[in-house]
């Protein structure tokens, strides 16, 4: 063996050992491996590619999968889900996908392959075991294809398990029966949403097709799904009649259908059976934990359940009158079953919506009380957790809301409502570009077809904004164009597009011209007005900057607004350049107060700029060092920090270059981790 080979083997053995030591840590990725090996990320990537012929992330994944295979052969008491988490896959479905790609079979089939423990003397090497497995698989697959083809059976193509549940039709002549049929549809949707192996589009997306003449392929194309569930039903006395079918969209052919004629007392068993059969029809993986969630019986009191369905139908209407009526019906259900967790949760949600846009909150106490009751009677319910999260949002304790919402997603991984709330929190209340992007992407997947083009336009705009903030510039341009395609009159999309163009070319002068043109379309827009002033400020064209900044400051004062305090230092410097010392000092004081109040990840960066202006350069460097330890800050920091004229004196500081490089490196390291995570989750 050559010296180079020995070096390579030693390196890979060490890397593999470190991955195995951190096997259960899902977050242990390329950056973490590089750090534990005392190497730079780039050196690790280069060496892994040289010695293993793989990317570093592929290498880590193969180590995890290899250990997964070992556990599957050694311990038949462990479930696939348990093993996936032991080897560092946060998603069971992703583990199954990767395992199938690596070994040609799903992990659940390993125990059926007849593996036996052999002595060390006769046991083949790991690579040989894999080769043997693959050889057997190839033979089996070849025979299967031959046999199926000779019988004239079409080849099977694996499709993404994306599904939409269309509104069920009421077969009864009585309109009063509609709520019951809607309840059957809702329960089918909710049960399927609990299966992570499915991508289930939201109720709002499918609701628009309630009374449509569109064909199945047309609906599926708009919803971006491969399967549709259709149903119709009615309640006749103590009987439930339900016709339901699962349709493959591309061929418009039913994969499974069933006619049910059941007693009302069997309604929960019926709902669970439907979910199981749909999952089986498309070979979806349902974990034991997911099956447990599906099998839950919400209540033993059928009259309470009937009140609950009536209330739910009113709640989805989202009118104030309807929600007030819904609360009364939910409370009737609770009177009949004081442990009806879902009823408590939805009372909470109803009160939250009644209070949502009220300046003076009326129902905070009720929201908290009912949420606690929901959790008391079912702490493992997505609805209960959402209810408590809404209470924390009501009292502006956003950090306390997040873990409840994230836990809710474990129980209902397809909840578009939870995804939307989390995205909004990370965009505004708790700034985190990585999380914002993650949920914006997930939101598009689950709610790909909103009720109207305007809704769709703003959904894609949110995604575009999240992408550019995270440094995915070209992708951001794709989605801002989609946003404008859906609604050319979108109020904010042109502004976002201008800044995406800036991220692509870095042309301050061009950005200023485009912003000025956009401002002239609507001179009441203070958001664009201060942006135009800022572009002139960056070019040290203080006369022009003052022209726009003065308009902004006067309008802000006249309207009594407290907006864009983070820009007051720039505006103050501009005023100072124009000889307006007193207004400048007031603006500097305003900026200082902003820095003191700021509790976001940007506090140290803002404070650094303040110190530079004050001539406290060492203090500024220390604040920038603190900022360089932060995660998930916006790409704009990299683009504009050195464009700011106030920073010019700091550039001669001996530590300036190093700390700026650290900020940049930190951003791109985080972006690489984010990209890998999103790719693994199938989001990009």
Buried (B, 14 or more C-beta within 10 A) or exposed (E): EEEEEEEBEEBBEEBBEBBEEBBEEBEBBBBBBBEBBEBEBEEBBEBBBEBBEBBBBEBBBBBBBBBBBBBBBEEEEEBBBBBBBBBBBEBBBBBBBBBBEBBBBBBEBBEEBEBEEEEEEEEEEEEEBBEEBBEBBEEEEEEEEEEEEEEEEEEEEEBEBBBBBBBBBBBBEEEEBBBBBBBBBBBBBBBBBBBBBBBBBBBBBBBBBEEEEEEBBEBBBBBBBBBBBBBBBBBEEEEBBBBBBBBBBBEEEEEBBBEBEBEBEEBBEBBBBBBBBBBEBBEBBBBEBBBEBBBBEBBEBBEBBBBBBBBBBBBBEEEEEBBEBBBBBBBBBBEBBEBBBBBBBBBBBBBBBBBEEEEEBEBBEBBBBBBBBBBEBBEBBBBBBBBBBBBBBBEEEBEBBBEBBBBBBBBBBBBBBBBBBBBBBBBEBBBBBBBBBBBBBBBBBBBBBBEEEEBBBBBBBBBBBBBBBBBBBEBBBBBBBBBBBBBEEBEBBBBBBBBBBBBEEEEBEBBBBBBBEBBEEEEEBBEBBBBBBBBBBBBEBBEBBBBBBBBBBEBBEEEEEEEBBBBBBBBBBBBBBBEBEEBBEBBBEBBBEBBEEBEBBBBBBBBBBBBBBEEBBEBBBBBBBBBBEBBBBBBBBBBBBEBBBBBEBBEEBEBBEBBBEBBBEBBEBBBBBBBBBBEBBBBB
